[in-house]
Amino acid sequence: MTPLIVAIWVAGGVQLAIAAANLEVARKLDYRSNLARLTPMVSQIFLVHAVYIVLMILWFGALCLLFAARLVSGDPLARFLTGGLAASPC
């Protein structure tokens, strides 16, 4: 096990923690009452966007935790995925 694999595991754990923290953020920012004041279309767009972001963070976290050794293997697909993860704004 290389230090890079451990670093990827840590990154995956942090991503899962960020995804879990989004539940608390929704409560603290009182999404329910704030979204009630918006038009239904804007409210739905916001909710879809918020769920999409959380799912992407969960996906990246799972990718890092489950496939860390393959991500450091150096094959072209692994380089493409790690480049995408590194460049991702999430």
Secondary structure, DSSP 4 states (H G I P E B T S, - for coil): --HHHHHHHHHHHHHHHHHHHHHHHHHHTTHHHHHHTS-HHHHHHHHHHHHHHHHHHHHHHHHHHHSHHHHTS--HHHHHHHHHHHH---
